[in-house]
């Protein structure tokens, strides 16, 4: 695993994937979205959004968007 924030100082940032064989919704596409403003809703065309990965840092907001 690689620290997503390697070289930037501050806390470590990792993404962990979980598998649930009983869940019929499977992730088929994931992207990172950087934004200058906080997002409170899932953008159109996506099914889910993570918390801000950059939480506690000063610059931009960073999210993982998921489509199933």
Rosetta blueprint (number, residue, H / E / L):
1 X L
2 X L
3 X L
4 X L
5 X L
6 X L
7 X L
8 X L
9 X L
10 X L
11 X L
12 X L
13 X L
14 X L
15 X L
16 X L
17 X L
18 X L
19 X L
20 X L
21 X L
22 X L
23 X L
24 X L
25 X L
26 X L
27 X L
28 X L
29 X E
30 X E
31 X E
32 X E
33 X E
34 X E
35 X E
36 X L
37 X L
38 X L
39 X L
40 X L
41 X L
42 X L
43 X L
44 X L
45 X L
46 X L
47 X L
48 X E
49 X E
50 X L
51 X L
52 X L
53 X L
54 X L
55 X L
56 X L
57 X L
58 X L
59 X L
60 X L
61 X E
62 X E
63 X E
64 X E
65 X E
66 X E
67 X E
68 X L
